[in-house]
Amino acid sequence: MRKLHSSWMLGVVVLLAIALAGCNGDETTSVAETESAQIEEAEANSLESDVATETSAVDAAEVEVALVPEIDGDVAAGEYAHELSLGGMRVHWSNDDDRLRMALVAPGTGYVSAGFDPTDRKVGANFVIGYVADGETVVRDHYGTRGNLHEADTDLGGTDDLLAFAGTEAGGETTIEFVIPLDSGDSYDRPLQPGQTYVLLVSYQDSRDDFISWHSRHGIGEITLDP
């Protein structure tokens, strides 16, 4: 009888041990599954964050591109808001609150230039001067120093504030397009304001690609910026 009772007790102990082992196994599986789910969720959140960051970077790049108009050295119909014939050249321009976009088209293969708002002759004017040579477009930001002279802003301790430029030379004509800030903050640039009228100096050289040769023809007129 005692032997039977001992066997029965041993069986109960074994069953309890099996049941406890089963429970522990379920708990272990549950913990593992929870940890796995948490890892997958973290990885998914990280991926979404990376995608959001990349999207933000792309959006910012698209905004930056939109702020600076395409400049290709070719003036298309309707590309500019205004046009003026001056000094044998065609002058095209548009502006917004911050930038002036301009195209100069001259009947020559040398340099072309535009000077904004001089105080006396060329003195104080903000000049943009450029040319196309061997397929390369060269444009500089200059300042009228004295008389008929102008020098590069960078040589005077200022900065070259051209935002964009391009040029073409075809059919005996030179076209230079450029974008400048209305107010660069450089003391060697003239601040311009939307809605105001300014004196404009233009000139071109028939054949010389440099910044020092005397112009072949020049003109003096006015441009009014859109408000």
Buried (B, 14 or more C-beta within 10 A) or exposed (E): EEEEEEEEEEEEEEEEEEEEEEEEEEEEEEEEEEEEEEEEEEEEEEEEEEEEEEEEEEEEEEEEEEEEBEBBBBBEEEBBEBEBEBBBBBBBBBBEEEBBBBBBBBBBBBBBBBBBBBEEBBBBBBBBBBBBBEEEBBBBBBBBBEEEEBBBBBEBEBBBBBBBBBBBBEEEBBBBBBBBBBEBEBEBBBBBEBEEEBBBBBBBBBEBBEBEEEBBBBBBBEBEBEE
